[in-house]
Amino acid sequence: MSSEKSETLTRGLTGVAIVGVTVAAILGGPWSWWSLLLVLSFLGWKEARAAIQAAWPGQSSVLCAFWSLLVVGIPFCALAALGWRNGVYSSMLPLGWFVLLWVNDTGAYLVGRQWGRRRIAPSISPGKSWEGWAGGTVMTLLVGYAVLGAADGWGGLSAQAWLGLGALVSVFGPAGDLLESALKRKAGIKDSGSVLPGHGGILDRFDSHAVAAPLAVLLLQIF
């Protein structure tokens, strides 16, 4: 087996494992979900601290630890809060949120790989194209409104609420990805870590939540 095929297989198997563990933790209830988020946030904090120290070597270790705590703590706390609706835990809310993220990533990858020509930020993330972004956006909005929104009020939210969450994912998910890519480029590293074979580190997999998840919590206060 060639190295490229081996890498693709490793990435695929790890991706399946990530999805499986995430879904199982969410469906297991608030304690299993929070426990997973706690472990992931700690690992992500270590990665962020190392990246910030490499990017700005003149900063004190205490300040680097503080900034990394903000970078990781805010989005992971937002993910924990997404499971609650009117004081009651609903596994359908975070599950639907991850469905939107996964659909957005998949749509952007497939469309971008096939038709991507115009790069969004070639100096930061050369693999991202406007065509891929458009494809991911269309798929995310369709799934949010026509699938999650039509599934008998999935998670207790209306179709309009899921459409709004889909819009947040489409705009601010890639923004979080680009911010993390900029940090890695500044630090001179390719991946934030190596804990996830074929995918890099925790920040590499959860960067899309960095901006989008806190805004989603605020949006749900409206609906």
Rosetta silent file (secondary structure, phi, psi, omega in degrees, C-alpha in Angstrom):
SEQUENCE: MSSEKSETLTRGLTGVAIVGVTVAAILGGPWSWWSLLLVLSFLGWKEARAAIQAAWPGQSSVLCAFWSLLVVGIPFCALAALGWRNGVYSSMLPLGWFVLLWVNDTGAYLVGRQWGRRRIAPSISPGKSWEGWAGGTVMTLLVGYAVLGAADGWGGLSAQAWLGLGALVSVFGPAGDLLESALKRKAGIKDSGSVLPGHGGILDRFDSHAVAAPLAVLLLQIF
SCORE:     score description
SCORE:     0.000 S_00000001
   1 L     0.000  131.409 -179.611    0.000    0.000    0.000 S_00000001
   2 L   -68.019  160.067 -179.666    1.351    3.424   -0.998 S_00000001
   3 H   -62.945  -35.699  179.957    2.005    6.045    1.658 S_00000001
   4 H   -65.762  -43.954  178.745   -0.775    8.242    0.225 S_00000001
   5 H   -66.789  -38.280  178.750   -3.342    5.439    0.404 S_00000001
   6 H   -63.651  -40.573  179.176   -2.157    4.522    3.890 S_00000001
   7 H   -66.569  -39.791  178.818   -2.542    8.137    5.016 S_00000001
   8 H   -64.415  -42.442  178.553   -6.025    8.328    3.496 S_00000001
   9 H   -63.632  -44.770  179.136   -7.043    5.107    5.244 S_00000001
  10 H   -60.969  -43.730  179.800   -5.661    6.328    8.571 S_00000001
  11 H   -63.148  -41.102  179.702   -7.463    9.641    8.193 S_00000001
  12 H   -65.206  -45.586 -179.472  -10.721    7.871    7.330 S_00000001
  13 H   -64.921  -41.484  178.003  -10.560    5.456   10.257 S_00000001
  14 H   -65.051  -39.242  177.947   -9.656    8.239   12.678 S_00000001
  15 H   -61.377  -42.762  177.113  -12.500   10.357   11.309 S_00000001
  16 H   -62.047  -41.680  179.110  -14.987    7.554   11.899 S_00000001
  17 H   -64.227  -41.263  178.573  -13.657    7.145   15.434 S_00000001
  18 H   -61.035  -47.025  179.346  -13.978   10.894   16.107 S_00000001
  19 H   -62.286  -46.140 -178.109  -17.570   10.931   14.906 S_00000001
  20 H   -61.384  -46.125 -179.621  -18.433    7.776   16.857 S_00000001
  21 H   -65.433  -41.778 -179.611  -16.942    8.980   20.142 S_00000001
  22 H   -63.085  -48.519 -179.440  -18.539   12.415   19.793 S_00000001
  23 H   -63.243  -43.661 -179.596  -22.007   11.033   19.025 S_00000001
  24 H   -62.228  -41.101 -179.817  -21.785    8.430   21.805 S_00000001
  25 H   -66.434  -41.574  179.887  -20.748   11.070   24.360 S_00000001
  26 H   -65.078  -46.849 -179.031  -23.566   13.422   23.335 S_00000001
  27 H   -70.322  -22.197 -179.156  -26.225   10.694   23.414 S_00000001
  28 L   -71.509  -13.648  178.751  -24.851    9.401   26.723 S_00000001
  29 L   114.655  175.708 -173.967  -26.090   12.498   28.538 S_00000001
  30 H   -61.315  -37.080 -175.843  -24.627   15.678   29.992 S_00000001
  31 H   -70.594  -39.664  177.830  -21.982   14.002   32.171 S_00000001
  32 H   -69.399  -37.185  178.845  -20.461   11.922   29.388 S_00000001
  33 H   -67.170  -46.375  179.002  -20.556   14.912   27.046 S_00000001
  34 H   -65.279  -36.165  178.837  -18.983   17.254   29.600 S_00000001
  35 H   -63.585  -43.124  177.800  -16.355   14.663   30.489 S_00000001
  36 H   -63.959  -43.732  179.708  -15.295   14.377   26.841 S_00000001
  37 H   -62.870  -36.046  179.103  -15.229   18.161   26.470 S_00000001
  38 H   -64.028  -45.056  178.760  -13.109   18.463   29.609 S_00000001
  39 H   -63.955  -45.812 -178.542  -10.510   16.026   28.257 S_00000001
  40 H   -65.205  -39.669 -179.647  -10.513   17.662   24.837 S_00000001
  41 H   -66.110  -36.541  177.942  -10.255   21.173   26.274 S_00000001
  42 H   -65.654  -45.872  178.512   -7.238   20.191   28.392 S_00000001
  43 H   -64.148  -41.484  178.839   -5.457   18.660   25.393 S_00000001
  44 H   -65.010  -36.727  178.171   -6.439   21.628   23.253 S_00000001
  45 H   -63.025  -41.230  178.260   -5.161   24.040   25.901 S_00000001
  46 H   -63.825  -40.728  178.796   -1.745   22.354   25.868 S_00000001
  47 H   -65.740  -44.394 -179.270   -1.633   22.598   22.065 S_00000001
  48 H   -64.013  -40.673  179.770   -2.700   26.252   22.080 S_00000001
  49 H   -62.654  -44.019  179.363   -0.145   27.142   24.749 S_00000001
  50 H   -63.863  -40.213 -179.081    2.670   25.501   22.759 S_00000001
  51 H   -67.986  -42.227 -179.481    1.570   27.255   19.542 S_00000001
  52 H   -67.026  -39.506  177.098    1.310   30.673   21.209 S_00000001
  53 H   -63.542  -38.229  178.932    4.703   30.248   22.851 S_00000001
  54 H   -71.715  -34.942 -178.511    6.230   29.345   19.469 S_00000001
  55 H   -74.712  -36.955  179.986    4.475   32.229   17.717 S_00000001
  56 L  -129.957   77.226 -174.519    5.448   34.855   20.304 S_00000001
  57 L   -62.570  -17.650 -179.296    8.536   33.528   22.092 S_00000001
  58 L   -81.016  -11.047 -178.723    9.011   36.771   24.006 S_00000001
  59 L   -74.833  149.454  177.031    5.764   36.353   25.962 S_00000001
  60 L   -70.314  154.709 -179.179    5.836   35.060   29.513 S_00000001
  61 H   -64.145  -32.966  179.583    4.653   31.501   30.120 S_00000001
  62 H   -66.865  -43.623 -179.959    1.868   32.789   32.387 S_00000001
  63 H   -67.389  -38.996  176.623    0.512   35.096   29.698 S_00000001
  64 H   -62.588  -40.718  178.521    0.714   32.351   27.081 S_00000001
  65 H   -64.281  -38.480 -179.919   -1.207   30.033   29.393 S_00000001
  66 H   -66.057  -48.201 -179.791   -3.851   32.729   29.921 S_00000001
  67 H   -63.347  -39.520  178.630   -4.350   33.427   26.218 S_00000001
  68 H   -66.551  -32.204  176.795   -4.517   29.722   25.419 S_00000001
  69 H   -64.694  -40.237  177.339   -7.136   29.318   28.152 S_00000001
  70 H   -67.749  -44.572 -177.518   -9.291   31.945   26.446 S_00000001
  71 H   -58.901  -39.263 -176.482   -8.718   30.479   22.984 S_00000001
  72 H   -95.097  -41.275 -172.772   -9.830   27.013   24.111 S_00000001
  73 H   -63.679  -43.303 -176.499  -12.061   27.700   27.108 S_00000001
  74 H   -62.384  -53.585 -179.756  -14.625   29.970   25.446 S_00000001
  75 H   -65.470  -35.726 -179.384  -15.585   27.677   22.533 S_00000001
  76 H   -72.443  -33.446  173.407  -15.555   24.494   24.642 S_00000001
  77 H   -65.890  -36.774  177.367  -17.744   26.131   27.299 S_00000001
  78 H   -64.361  -40.331  178.136  -20.057   27.180   24.477 S_00000001
  79 H   -63.114  -38.042  177.146  -20.238   23.577   23.250 S_00000001
  80 H   -65.522  -39.207 -178.758  -21.197   22.473   26.764 S_00000001
  81 H   -70.981  -25.456 -178.482  -23.891   25.170   26.905 S_00000001
  82 L   -63.575  -19.723 -178.560  -25.352   24.125   23.541 S_00000001
  83 L   -78.873   -5.619 -174.615  -26.742   20.987   25.167 S_00000001
  84 E  -111.610  137.476  179.345  -29.132   22.948   27.354 S_00000001
  85 E  -141.855  113.820 -178.396  -32.509   24.371   26.400 S_00000001
  86 L    56.930   40.043  176.370  -34.784   25.946   29.007 S_00000001
  87 L    78.665    7.604 -178.098  -32.829   24.284   31.805 S_00000001
  88 E  -124.940  135.789  178.491  -33.100   20.788   30.292 S_00000001
  89 E   -74.547  132.803  177.208  -30.361   18.836   28.521 S_00000001
  90 L  -130.200  112.626 -178.805  -31.197   17.916   24.941 S_00000001
  91 L   -66.116  -21.393 -177.317  -28.744   15.703   23.083 S_00000001
  92 H   -69.530  -25.961  179.713  -30.384   16.695   19.798 S_00000001
  93 H   -68.513  -58.873  177.895  -29.029   20.239   20.018 S_00000001
  94 H   -64.613  -32.033  178.213  -25.282   19.518   20.101 S_00000001
  95 H   -63.862  -44.962  177.485  -25.806   16.551   17.791 S_00000001
  96 H   -63.334  -37.103  178.126  -27.528   18.780   15.236 S_00000001
  97 H   -61.405  -45.161  179.019  -24.778   21.356   15.638 S_00000001
  98 H   -67.802  -33.784  176.168  -22.085   18.787   14.809 S_00000001
  99 H   -59.566  -44.252  178.685  -24.128   17.557   11.859 S_00000001
 100 H   -61.285  -43.877  179.502  -24.058   21.099   10.456 S_00000001
 101 H   -63.293  -44.950 -178.492  -20.282   21.349   10.997 S_00000001
 102 H   -66.652  -39.637  177.373  -19.607   17.977    9.401 S_00000001
 103 H   -64.483  -41.466 -179.914  -21.854   18.733    6.432 S_00000001
 104 H   -63.229  -46.478  178.994  -20.169   22.098    5.963 S_00000001
 105 H   -61.976  -44.734 -178.033  -16.678   20.595    6.075 S_00000001
 106 H   -65.973  -45.758  179.826  -17.635   17.752    3.728 S_00000001
 107 H   -62.079  -43.633  179.791  -19.421   20.001    1.243 S_00000001
 108 H   -64.501  -38.955 -179.477  -16.562   22.509    1.159 S_00000001
 109 H   -66.888  -47.958 -175.485  -14.005   19.720    0.681 S_00000001
 110 H   -67.048  -47.472 -179.083  -15.887   17.935   -2.122 S_00000001
 111 H   -68.708  -42.990 -179.771  -16.848   21.051   -4.078 S_00000001
 112 H   -63.053  -38.068 -179.523  -13.493   22.731   -3.495 S_00000001
 113 H   -67.446  -34.512 -176.656  -11.570   19.677   -4.624 S_00000001
 114 H   -85.155  -42.667 -172.483  -13.604   19.419   -7.824 S_00000001
 115 H  -124.997    2.801 -176.665  -14.147   23.055   -8.797 S_00000001
 116 L   -64.743  122.371  178.947  -12.045   25.163   -6.420 S_00000001
 117 L  -128.547  -45.500 -175.849  -10.099   27.838   -8.292 S_00000001
 118 L   -91.925  115.252 -176.908  -10.256   31.117   -6.366 S_00000001
 119 E   -80.206  138.475 -179.804   -8.394   30.893   -3.054 S_00000001
 120 E   -73.074  -51.151 -179.517   -9.831   32.649   -0.011 S_00000001
 121 E  -144.578   78.488 -173.508   -6.539   33.221    1.804 S_00000001
 122 L   -60.096  -28.722 -179.025   -3.708   31.562   -0.119 S_00000001
 123 L   -79.375  -16.002 -178.522   -1.011   32.788    2.247 S_00000001
 124 L  -107.156  -51.743 -178.531   -2.789   31.308    5.291 S_00000001
 125 E  -139.483   85.617 -173.985   -4.749   28.295    4.083 S_00000001
 126 E   -63.308  -15.476 -178.320   -4.092   27.573    0.383 S_00000001
 127 E   -81.888  -11.834 -176.414   -6.543   24.679    0.315 S_00000001
 128 E   -93.312  129.714 -179.213   -9.635   26.816    0.914 S_00000001
 129 E  -122.967  158.456  176.692  -11.469   28.202   -2.090 S_00000001
 130 H   -65.847  -34.180  177.904  -14.502   30.428   -2.562 S_00000001
 131 H   -65.126  -42.008  177.117  -16.126   27.682   -4.632 S_00000001
 132 H   -64.212  -41.304  177.870  -15.663   25.225   -1.770 S_00000001
 133 H   -60.694  -43.198  179.931  -17.054   27.744    0.698 S_00000001
 134 H   -63.579  -43.209  178.838  -20.123   28.281   -1.508 S_00000001
 135 H   -63.310  -44.279  178.000  -20.698   24.539   -1.846 S_00000001
 136 H   -63.759  -37.491  179.823  -20.372   23.961    1.881 S_00000001
 137 H   -65.047  -47.405 -179.406  -22.709   26.871    2.604 S_00000001
 138 H   -60.381  -46.520 -179.514  -25.445   25.633    0.275 S_00000001
 139 H   -64.105  -39.730 -178.688  -25.316   22.105    1.697 S_00000001
 140 H   -67.009  -43.964  179.547  -25.307   23.374    5.292 S_00000001
 141 H   -65.263  -38.957  178.520  -28.286   25.693    4.782 S_00000001
 142 H   -64.324  -46.397  179.909  -30.230   22.942    3.030 S_00000001
 143 H   -65.845  -41.552 -179.703  -29.565   20.418    5.801 S_00000001
 144 H   -62.138  -45.288 -174.806  -30.286   22.994    8.511 S_00000001
 145 H   -85.695  -46.561 -171.814  -33.593   24.136    7.068 S_00000001
 146 H   -89.836  -18.837 -179.183  -34.932   21.149    5.135 S_00000001
 147 H  -108.160  -66.270 -179.534  -33.618   18.272    7.273 S_00000001
 148 H   -66.558  -42.766 -179.039  -33.044   19.351   10.875 S_00000001
 149 L   -67.487  -25.762 -178.519  -35.649   22.107   10.711 S_00000001
 150 L   -95.404   -4.780 -175.809  -38.246   19.766    9.228 S_00000001
 151 L   -86.407   61.611  177.550  -37.568   16.845   11.595 S_00000001
 152 L    51.937   45.200  178.366  -40.439   17.626   13.978 S_00000001
 153 L    64.760   54.499 -178.056  -38.596   20.530   15.538 S_00000001
 154 H   -47.749  123.093  179.420  -35.271   18.749   16.012 S_00000001
 155 H    69.528   13.334 -179.621  -33.937   19.721   19.430 S_00000001
 156 H    79.747   12.312 -178.883  -36.967   21.907   20.048 S_00000001
 157 L  -106.910  149.994  177.820  -35.846   24.461   17.451 S_00000001
 158 L   -77.974  169.670  176.978  -37.776   25.820   14.497 S_00000001
 159 H   -62.617  -35.540  179.209  -36.647   25.554   10.889 S_00000001
 160 H   -65.831  -37.444  178.690  -35.723   29.251   11.024 S_00000001
 161 H   -65.784  -43.909  178.949  -33.490   28.641   14.063 S_00000001
 162 H   -67.704  -32.561  175.453  -31.662   25.784   12.344 S_00000001
 163 H   -64.738  -41.484  177.268  -31.307   27.936    9.231 S_00000001
 164 H   -63.503  -41.698  177.450  -29.724   30.637   11.410 S_00000001
 165 H   -65.123  -37.956  176.750  -27.343   28.111   12.982 S_00000001
 166 H   -62.465  -38.506  177.681  -26.471   26.843    9.512 S_00000001
 167 H   -66.133  -40.342  176.895  -25.629   30.396    8.460 S_00000001
 168 H   -60.453  -46.156  179.476  -23.409   30.812   11.541 S_00000001
 169 H   -60.078  -43.398 -175.246  -21.580   27.586   10.742 S_00000001
 170 H   -67.193  -35.142 -177.230  -21.110   28.601    7.101 S_00000001
 171 H   -90.129  -49.457 -170.891  -19.664   32.037    7.876 S_00000001
 172 H   -94.264  -14.977  172.693  -17.888   31.681   11.204 S_00000001
 173 H   -63.675  -53.681  176.313  -16.818   28.031   10.973 S_00000001
 174 H   -62.165  -30.719  178.217  -14.322   28.793    8.171 S_00000001
 175 H   -63.014  -43.455  177.079  -13.338   31.986   10.020 S_00000001
 176 H   -63.462  -38.538  177.884  -12.277   29.940   13.055 S_00000001
 177 H   -61.979  -44.107 -179.489  -10.387   27.577   10.778 S_00000001
 178 H   -66.942  -37.210  177.974   -8.503   30.474    9.168 S_00000001
 179 H   -63.298  -41.872  179.051   -7.645   31.974   12.558 S_00000001
 180 H   -68.378  -36.522  177.124   -6.173   28.678   13.710 S_00000001
 181 H   -64.487  -39.076  178.087   -4.284   28.336   10.422 S_00000001
 182 H   -64.165  -39.560  178.056   -2.869   31.843   10.899 S_00000001
 183 H   -63.929  -44.569  179.760   -1.713   30.911   14.403 S_00000001
 184 H   -64.352  -39.263  179.420   -0.015   27.748   13.143 S_00000001
 185 H   -66.024  -40.081  177.553    1.683   29.631   10.320 S_00000001
 186 H   -64.222  -36.704 -179.691    2.910   32.241   12.773 S_00000001
 187 H   -80.514  -13.628  179.816    4.207   29.455   15.040 S_00000001
 188 L    75.909   33.523  179.852    5.813   27.662   12.106 S_00000001
 189 L  -123.889  153.731 -179.831    3.958   24.376   12.614 S_00000001
 190 L   -86.924  -44.538  179.401    1.847   22.264   10.257 S_00000001
 191 L  -124.442  155.224  179.510   -0.509   20.724   12.821 S_00000001
 192 L   -73.092  -21.231  179.880   -1.473   21.789   16.330 S_00000001
 193 L  -171.334 -168.593 -178.490   -0.621   18.288   17.608 S_00000001
 194 L  -134.470   17.983 -175.893   -0.475   14.609   16.735 S_00000001
 195 L   -70.701  -21.979 -179.333   -3.052   13.089   19.073 S_00000001
 196 E  -115.264   96.941 -177.297   -5.422   12.349   16.164 S_00000001
 197 L   -52.445  127.119  179.792   -3.601   10.313   13.465 S_00000001
 198 L    85.352  -11.915 -177.233   -4.242   11.774   10.031 S_00000001
 199 L  -122.752  -10.301 -178.724   -6.039   14.806   11.477 S_00000001
 200 E    91.460 -130.433 -176.497   -3.398   16.518   13.590 S_00000001
 201 L  -110.342 -173.797  179.800   -4.374   17.827   16.994 S_00000001
 202 H   -63.003  -44.006 -179.505   -7.501   18.792   18.906 S_00000001
 203 H   -63.058  -32.247  178.875   -7.377   22.381   17.673 S_00000001
 204 H   -65.276  -30.645 -178.497   -7.177   21.141   14.087 S_00000001
 205 H   -92.843  -23.235 -175.311  -10.472   19.326   14.507 S_00000001
 206 H  -114.597   12.811 -178.885  -12.308   21.840   16.672 S_00000001
 207 L   -65.842  -28.537 -179.621  -11.109   25.122   15.173 S_00000001
 208 L   -65.165  -20.509 -179.750  -14.435   25.616   13.365 S_00000001
 209 H   -84.532  -14.157 -168.798  -16.141   25.971   16.751 S_00000001
 210 H   -54.252  -45.435 -179.692  -13.829   28.746   17.977 S_00000001
 211 H  -102.618  -38.372 -172.833  -16.021   31.630   16.796 S_00000001
 212 H   -68.028  -41.874 -175.820  -19.200   29.874   15.668 S_00000001
 213 H   -63.925  -47.055  176.660  -20.082   28.026   18.909 S_00000001
 214 H   -60.329  -38.292  178.341  -20.126   31.101   21.212 S_00000001
 215 H   -68.152  -32.623  177.696  -22.230   32.975   18.647 S_00000001
 216 H   -64.366  -40.779  177.512  -24.598   29.989   18.429 S_00000001
 217 H   -60.472  -41.455  178.089  -25.199   30.149   22.188 S_00000001
 218 H   -66.368  -40.406  179.564  -26.087   33.836   21.825 S_00000001
 219 H   -62.368  -38.660 -178.266  -28.366   33.114   18.862 S_00000001
 220 H   -69.700  -13.555  174.305  -30.276   30.475   20.796 S_00000001
 221 L   -73.732  -18.255 -179.782  -31.154   33.114   23.385 S_00000001
 222 L   -86.639  -43.092 -175.689  -33.261   34.751   20.665 S_00000001
 223 L   -85.283    0.000    0.000  -35.134   31.682   19.415 S_00000001
